[in-house]
Amino acid sequence: MTTRTAFLPQYWPIRVAGFSPDGEERSDNPVQTDVAGFCCFTDDLITKDALLPKMEPNDYVVVFDTGAYYFNNHYDYNSLPRVAVYSAETTVSGLELTLIRRAETLADIVRNMS
């Protein structure tokens, strides 16, 4: 995930949270959870045994503190589409999300390979 976390996870843990489809943070029924996904490879383990709420279909897992690394460094050799990237800002009226980069399509991947 990040170099510091990879070498010393006890000092720089990855913060992970669960959210419902309407954006409410879940805190009910915590269970030990492994979170894995496409960071670089298909079997990347983001966190192991994290206490997260029991997730339901269509919930979101948010991985905080990834910084610019995953925004900037993407490995095209594995043909994974780049995900959409948003910035989040707390305003008087609530949380405001701004699209920084749209998600890639399959056509984008093919075009980038040539």
Secondary structure as GFF3:
##gff-version 3
##sequence-region A 1 114
A	DSSP	alpha_helix	3	7	.	.	.	ID=ss1
A	DSSP	beta_strand	16	19	.	.	.	ID=ss2
A	DSSP	beta_strand	30	36	.	.	.	ID=ss3
A	DSSP	beta_strand	45	53	.	.	.	ID=ss4
A	DSSP	beta_strand	60	63	.	.	.	ID=ss5
A	DSSP	alpha_helix	69	72	.	.	.	ID=ss6
A	DSSP	three_ten_helix	76	78	.	.	.	ID=ss7
A	DSSP	beta_strand	85	91	.	.	.	ID=ss8
A	DSSP	beta_strand	94	101	.	.	.	ID=ss9
A	DSSP	alpha_helix	106	113	.	.	.	ID=ss10
###
